[in-house]
Amino acid sequence: MHHSEYDTYKQQIREEYSHYDDTAYAQGRLKVLRLFLQIPNIFATKEFRENYELRARQNIAREIEELEAKLNAA
């Protein structure tokens, strides 16, 4: 997923959890994202791993940085 696509996805996820304030959302989302980075493979199939794994991990890492920055600024 390209940056702009991932950014749209992030906005949709945030809207889905709009009943949480920014701090609670960031804390919960960080837990989920960190779990994704801990597992050996995000994608189950070899084809998806070869084509999308690196970009997915980069997008997740970028979102983690953004959320941590927001929490630290609060």
N, C-alpha and C positions, 0 to 999 in steps of 0.2 A: 504494500500500500504506500503510495507516495505521500509526502508530507501533507499536501492539501487534503488528500483523501483521509488520512489519519486524523487530521485536525477536525474535519467534519465528523468523523466517528467519535472523537473525544467529546465534541459538543453534544452529540446525540446521547452519549452515555451520561454526561452531566445533566442533561434535561431529564433523563429517566430517573435520576436520583436527586431531583431538584428539591425534594422534601428535606434533604440534609443541608445544613449550613456548610459554608466553604471549608471550614476546618475539619469537620467530621467527614465530609466527602473526601478531602485530600488524604486524610489519615487512612480511611478505608480503601481508597483506590491505590494508595501506595502499597498496602499489604498485598493486594491482588497482583499488582504489577511486579512486585519483587518475587512473588511466588512463580510467576511466568519465567523470570530470568533464572530461577534456580533449577527448573526442570531441564533435562538434557535436550529435549526436542519439543518445541511448541507445536509443530505440525507432525501428524502421524505418518503421512506418506512421504516416501523418498522424494518424489517429484516436488511436492510443496516445500519440503525442507531445502532442497537444492535451489528452488526459485524464490522463496519468500522468507526463509528463516532469518537470514542476516538483516534484512530490512525490518522485519518485525521486531527483532531485538533492538535495533537502532531506534525505532519509533518508541518502544517501551522505555528505553533508557532516557530518551529525550523527554518523555512525559514525566518520568520520575524526577529528573532534574527540575522541570518546571514546577511540579507540585512541591518539591522540597524548598525551592526558592520562595514560593508563596507562603508556605508554613513558617519559614525563617523570617519573612518580612512582617508577619502578623504579630 
